[in-house]
């Protein structure tokens, strides 16, 4: 294949937006020009890459095969250009980091502080995501590395190590909630009839939360409020009689201010380790390498 970077960017834009019109805006081309570029790629390959449908553009089997290779080539081209430009002093290196909220606001933030103190010419882009969303960000090359508590079991990613850091899930409630004032441990059955604010079904914390009750042969408590926002869950718990199950680092400011209290529930106290992952294919950009060196990794 003798495609240049413009062809790869055009193909990826159509694949990711599913629309010639939206893709044209992404790559700064007119729609007819973009359409001709895709047609030229298809003629060179001898395969149709997209099915033109009433709702947009859908990848064909050939397009699906090309997609991961195009992502890798575009990523490597950009990384090479960035590093060559940095060598000439034309552009600062950029590290792109994805992480779960608790790690982003503690471990990653501290590592970025160290990185920027050592290398003030670098810049960073961060993406806060839930555990099960971070794998996609790596596969799509939207980030260089991710920090997550979940094991990313996929043949295209590799674990670079476990961070010398851990946090703990706990149960939290408004400071004046009767359970947050308990001196004695609260048993799991006593939490069944409580209302909860939680992320939506399928989110890793929600799945793990429900599994603990089922493993004990108990009904799953009612989730009264669902939210994907940590701030919203904390605020709802602080202003209601609902309980929340969150990593301790995310609620520390509220515990310090006295708006939240911890419910002593040993059965729902859950420590987790953080792991660092990268995409297995291709070179890790130099800025990302420097970031990794700033993370406390276990030997």
C-alpha positions as CSV (number, residue, x, y, z in Angstrom):
1,X,0.0,0.0,0.0
2,X,1.3,3.4,-0.9
3,X,-1.2,5.5,1.1
4,X,0.0,8.7,2.7
5,X,-1.1,10.1,6.0
6,X,-4.0,12.1,4.5
7,X,-5.5,8.9,3.1
8,X,-5.2,7.2,6.5
9,X,-6.7,10.1,8.3
10,X,-9.6,10.2,5.8
11,X,-10.3,6.5,6.2
12,X,-10.2,6.7,10.0
13,X,-12.4,9.8,10.1
14,X,-15.1,8.1,8.0
15,X,-14.8,4.8,10.0
16,X,-15.1,6.6,13.4
17,X,-17.8,9.1,12.5
18,X,-19.9,6.8,10.2
19,X,-20.6,9.8,8.0
20,X,-18.9,11.5,5.0
21,X,-20.2,14.8,6.1
22,X,-18.9,14.6,9.7
23,X,-15.7,13.1,8.6
24,X,-15.1,15.8,6.0
25,X,-15.3,18.4,8.8
26,X,-12.8,16.4,10.9
27,X,-10.2,16.2,8.1
28,X,-11.0,19.7,6.7
29,X,-12.0,18.5,3.3
30,X,-15.1,19.0,1.2
31,X,-17.4,16.0,1.1
32,X,-16.8,15.3,-2.6
33,X,-13.0,15.5,-2.1
34,X,-13.2,13.0,0.8
35,X,-15.5,10.7,-1.2
36,X,-13.0,10.7,-4.1
37,X,-10.1,9.9,-1.7
38,X,-12.0,6.9,-0.3
39,X,-12.8,5.7,-3.8
40,X,-9.2,6.0,-4.8
41,X,-8.2,3.8,-1.7
42,X,-10.8,1.2,-2.7
43,X,-9.5,1.1,-6.3
44,X,-5.9,0.6,-5.1
45,X,-6.9,-2.1,-2.7
46,X,-9.3,-3.8,-5.0
47,X,-11.9,-4.0,-2.1
48,X,-14.8,-1.8,-1.0
49,X,-14.1,-0.3,2.4
50,X,-17.5,1.0,3.1
51,X,-21.1,0.2,2.4
52,X,-23.0,3.4,1.6
53,X,-26.2,3.1,3.6
54,X,-29.1,5.5,4.2
55,X,-27.9,6.1,7.8
56,X,-24.3,6.6,6.8
57,X,-21.1,4.7,6.1
58,X,-20.6,1.2,7.5
59,X,-17.3,-0.7,7.3
60,X,-17.2,-3.8,5.0
61,X,-15.2,-6.9,6.0
62,X,-12.2,-5.4,4.1
63,X,-12.6,-2.1,6.0
64,X,-12.7,-4.0,9.3
65,X,-9.4,-5.7,8.4
66,X,-7.8,-2.4,7.5
67,X,-9.0,-0.4,10.5
68,X,-6.5,-1.6,13.2
69,X,-3.6,-1.4,10.8
70,X,-4.6,2.1,9.7
71,X,-4.8,3.2,13.4
72,X,-1.3,1.8,14.1
73,X,0.2,3.4,11.0
74,X,-1.4,6.8,11.8
75,X,-0.3,6.6,15.4
76,X,3.3,5.8,14.4
77,X,3.4,8.5,11.8
78,X,2.2,11.1,14.4
79,X,4.6,9.8,17.0
80,X,7.6,10.0,14.7
81,X,6.6,13.5,13.5
82,X,6.2,14.7,17.1
83,X,9.5,13.4,18.2
84,X,11.3,14.8,15.2
85,X,9.7,18.1,15.7
86,X,10.6,18.0,19.4
87,X,14.2,17.3,18.4
88,X,14.2,20.5,16.3
89,X,12.5,22.4,19.0
90,X,9.4,23.0,17.0
91,X,7.0,21.2,19.1
92,X,6.8,19.9,22.7
93,X,6.1,16.3,23.3
94,X,2.6,15.2,24.5
95,X,1.8,12.4,26.8
96,X,-1.8,11.1,26.7
97,X,-3.0,9.3,29.8
98,X,-6.3,7.5,30.5
99,X,-7.3,6.5,34.0
100,X,-10.1,5.7,36.4
101,X,-11.2,8.7,38.4
102,X,-9.6,7.8,41.7
103,X,-6.2,7.1,40.0
104,X,-6.4,10.2,37.8
105,X,-7.0,12.5,40.8
106,X,-4.2,11.1,42.9
107,X,-1.6,8.8,41.3
108,X,-1.7,10.3,37.8
109,X,-1.9,13.9,39.0
110,X,1.2,13.4,41.2
111,X,3.1,11.7,38.4
112,X,2.2,14.5,36.0
113,X,3.5,17.0,38.5
114,X,6.8,15.2,38.7
115,X,7.0,14.9,35.0
116,X,6.4,18.6,34.3
117,X,8.9,19.6,36.9
118,X,11.5,17.4,35.3
119,X,10.5,18.2,31.7
120,X,8.7,21.6,31.5
121,X,8.7,21.4,27.7
122,X,6.2,18.5,27.8
123,X,2.5,18.8,27.8
124,X,-0.2,16.2,28.7
125,X,-3.7,15.2,27.7
126,X,-5.8,13.2,30.2
127,X,-8.9,11.1,29.8
128,X,-10.9,10.1,32.8
129,X,-12.9,6.9,32.1
130,X,-14.5,4.0,33.9
131,X,-12.5,0.7,34.0
132,X,-14.5,-1.0,31.2
133,X,-14.1,2.0,28.9
134,X,-10.3,2.3,29.1
135,X,-9.6,-0.7,27.0
136,X,-11.3,1.0,24.0
137,X,-9.3,4.1,24.4
138,X,-6.1,2.1,24.1
139,X,-7.3,0.0,21.2
140,X,-8.4,3.2,19.4
141,X,-5.0,4.9,20.1
142,X,-6.7,7.8,21.9
143,X,-4.2,7.5,24.8
144,X,-0.6,6.2,25.1
145,X,-1.1,4.5,28.5
146,X,-3.9,3.8,30.9
147,X,-4.1,3.3,34.7
148,X,-6.9,1.0,35.8
149,X,-7.8,-1.4,38.6
150,X,-9.3,-3.9,36.2
151,X,-7.3,-6.5,34.3
152,X,-7.4,-5.6,30.6
153,X,-7.5,-9.1,29.1
154,X,-6.9,-8.4,25.4
155,X,-4.2,-9.7,23.1
156,X,-3.5,-6.2,21.8
157,X,-2.5,-4.6,25.1
158,X,0.2,-5.4,27.6
159,X,0.6,-4.7,31.3
160,X,3.7,-2.6,32.1
161,X,3.4,-3.2,35.9
162,X,1.5,-2.7,39.0
163,X,1.7,0.7,40.7
164,X,3.0,1.0,44.2
165,X,-0.3,2.5,45.2
166,X,-3.7,1.2,46.3
167,X,-7.1,2.7,47.2
168,X,-10.1,1.3,49.0
169,X,-13.8,1.3,48.2
170,X,-16.0,2.1,51.2
171,X,-19.6,2.9,52.0
172,X,-20.4,6.6,52.6
173,X,-23.4,8.6,53.6
174,X,-24.5,12.1,54.7
175,X,-22.7,13.0,57.9
176,X,-26.0,13.0,59.8
177,X,-27.1,9.7,58.4
178,X,-27.7,7.2,61.3
179,X,-25.4,4.6,59.7
180,X,-22.5,7.0,59.4
181,X,-22.6,7.5,63.2
182,X,-22.6,3.8,64.0
183,X,-19.8,2.8,66.4
184,X,-20.3,-0.9,65.6
185,X,-19.7,-2.6,62.2
186,X,-22.8,-2.7,60.0
187,X,-23.5,-6.2,58.6
188,X,-24.3,-6.7,54.9
189,X,-27.9,-7.8,55.6
190,X,-28.5,-4.5,57.3
191,X,-27.6,-2.7,54.1
192,X,-30.1,-4.5,51.9
193,X,-33.1,-2.2,52.7
194,X,-31.0,1.0,52.2
195,X,-31.4,3.1,49.0
196,X,-28.2,3.7,47.0
197,X,-26.8,6.1,44.4
198,X,-24.7,4.1,41.9
199,X,-23.4,4.1,38.4
200,X,-25.5,2.5,35.7
201,X,-25.9,-1.3,35.1
202,X,-22.8,-2.8,33.6
203,X,-20.4,-0.3,35.1
204,X,-17.6,-2.3,36.9
205,X,-18.3,-0.9,40.4
206,X,-22.0,-1.6,40.1
207,X,-21.3,-5.2,38.9
208,X,-18.9,-5.8,41.8
209,X,-21.3,-4.2,44.3
210,X,-24.2,-6.4,43.3
211,X,-22.0,-9.5,43.2
212,X,-21.1,-9.1,46.9
213,X,-24.8,-9.3,47.9
214,X,-25.5,-12.2,45.6
215,X,-22.5,-14.1,46.9
216,X,-23.9,-13.8,50.4
217,X,-27.3,-15.0,49.2
218,X,-28.9,-11.6,49.7
219,X,-31.1,-9.6,47.5
220,X,-29.5,-6.7,45.7
221,X,-30.4,-3.3,47.3
222,X,-32.4,-0.8,45.4
223,X,-30.5,1.8,43.3
224,X,-32.6,4.9,43.6
225,X,-30.4,7.3,41.7
226,X,-28.1,6.3,38.8
227,X,-25.3,8.6,37.6
228,X,-22.0,8.3,35.7
229,X,-20.6,11.4,37.5
230,X,-18.7,10.9,40.7
231,X,-19.5,14.5,41.8
232,X,-23.2,13.9,41.3
233,X,-23.1,10.6,43.4
234,X,-21.3,12.3,46.2
235,X,-23.6,15.3,46.2
236,X,-26.7,13.2,46.1
237,X,-25.4,11.1,49.0
238,X,-24.5,14.2,51.0
239,X,-28.0,15.7,50.6
240,X,-30.2,12.6,51.0
241,X,-30.5,9.4,52.9
242,X,-29.0,7.4,50.1
243,X,-25.7,5.5,50.5
244,X,-22.8,5.4,47.9
245,X,-20.0,3.0,47.4
246,X,-16.9,4.8,46.1
247,X,-13.1,4.8,46.3
248,X,-11.9,6.7,49.4
249,X,-9.7,9.2,47.5
250,X,-12.8,10.6,45.7
251,X,-14.6,11.4,49.0
252,X,-11.7,12.6,51.1
253,X,-12.5,16.3,50.7
254,X,-16.1,15.7,51.7
255,X,-15.0,13.7,54.8
256,X,-12.7,16.5,55.8
257,X,-15.5,19.1,55.4
258,X,-17.9,17.0,57.4
259,X,-20.5,16.7,54.6
260,X,-20.0,12.9,54.4
261,X,-19.3,10.2,56.9
262,X,-18.1,6.6,56.4
263,X,-20.4,3.7,57.2
264,X,-18.4,1.0,59.0
265,X,-19.3,-1.9,56.6
266,X,-16.4,-4.4,56.5
267,X,-18.1,-6.6,54.0
268,X,-18.1,-3.7,51.4
269,X,-14.6,-2.5,52.2
270,X,-12.6,-3.4,49.1
271,X,-8.9,-2.6,48.4
272,X,-7.8,-2.5,44.8
273,X,-4.4,-2.2,43.1
274,X,-3.7,-0.1,40.0
275,X,-2.1,-1.5,36.9
276,X,-0.4,0.4,34.0
277,X,-1.2,-0.7,30.4
278,X,-0.1,0.2,26.9
279,X,-0.9,-0.9,23.4
280,X,1.3,-3.9,22.5
281,X,2.0,-2.8,18.9
282,X,4.3,0.0,18.0
283,X,6.7,2.2,20.0
284,X,5.8,4.0,23.1
285,X,6.3,7.8,22.5
286,X,9.2,9.3,24.4
287,X,6.9,11.6,26.3
288,X,4.9,8.6,27.5
289,X,8.2,6.8,28.4
290,X,9.1,9.8,30.6
291,X,5.7,9.7,32.3
292,X,6.0,6.0,33.0
293,X,9.3,6.7,34.8
294,X,7.5,9.1,37.1
295,X,5.0,6.5,38.2
296,X,5.8,4.4,41.4
297,X,5.8,0.9,39.9
298,X,6.4,-2.1,42.1
299,X,9.6,-4.0,41.4
